[in-house]
């Protein structure tokens, strides 16, 4: 097959959807398919174009067999509403020209958000006469409204129209958790148009490693400590203040140390809050190189998943699969009805506590600190669940089968119209 992946985020961005789309593209190439990726100049999570990519309108490169076609985007470190609109709009315009430069694909995989990219993807589907698979990582505008990122009624209405357009014009909609299915069916998307393929984790890369003689522990003075780790995005939907509040309540136990790893500016913003709370047992660190991720995860005794209580229930943080695969027990401070909570509970790899409740979070961590055997058992159960449910090869096979199916469906549906055209011309 020839597969065009239309994704705003891609390598070398270290977190979020970028590593997943990179693994998918390279995995398809290894299975003998041709893949080109239309993406933005890398800028996430710093929201600044990376060095080596600045001052360029377009850049095309080949990496591990994948043709990567990058285009300029308007991006600001602290975007307001206008900046966000300019960001999405710039990618819609510049990426369309890149997508039209290259071979004709058999199928297009479009990841959203950003939602406006559904417009050029639909045009490309018509232009190339090929099906579009819409991969929904988050449901907008609903998710943005829930956490207060989107409040303008006119803009909400426009985004809802755009959302319906995206579902209507896609041949198939792929979602990452069962909760998405119910949401989309409730919005009128036919159930037969939806397929659920969970986000995956590379279980060969993310794997249990020993805590002893761990370079990350050694470098940051964590040897002999009970390490509670949060690593990932620090934004409005997480509410890391809850973690810092919980840490301050456990400062009387010198063996317990909290480690928060994130984008440098976001981490710096948390430093003053740590001082306010007297949370001297918190280490704030910038993002580490991706190749160091397995070692960093292995340095933890507990991994944290944190969400605010108003996050929509279907949201599924990608760190869920990563933490399960690392073989470390999880404490999930997330809504109990959400996809993340259900995954943690089903895996038996961790404990779910009420979100934005630092007392409950602190009590749970203290309880697990006193039960090392239980913590180790949960880590093993989580790892096994990741191998059975979230292994990359399994998801890769599901996407490959999906692409074959939608290509065949589109070819079959095109045949009757071609037949009608021929019979009309023959006068039959």
Secondary structure, DSSP 8 states (H G I E B T S, - for coil): -EEEEE-S--TT--STHHHHHHHHHHHHHHTT-EEEEEEE---TTTTS--TTSTT-SEEEEEETTEEEEEE-----TT--HHHHHHHHHHHHHHHHHHHTSS---SEEEEEESSTTHHHHHHHHHHHHT-EEEEEESS-TTHHHHHTTS---HHHHHHHHHHHHHHHHH-SEEEESSHHHHHHHHHTT--GGGEEE----B-TTTS----STT-HHHHHTT-TTSEEEEEES--STTT-THHHHHHHHHTTT-TTEEEEEEE-HHHHHHHHHHHHHHT-TTEEEEE---GGGHHHHHHT-SEEEEE--TTS-TT---THHHHHHHHT-EEEEES-TTSHHHHHHHHHTSEEEE-TT-HHHHHHHHHHHHT-HHHHHHHHHHHHHHHHHHSBHHHHHHHHHHHHHHHHHHHHHHHHHHHHHHHHHHHT-
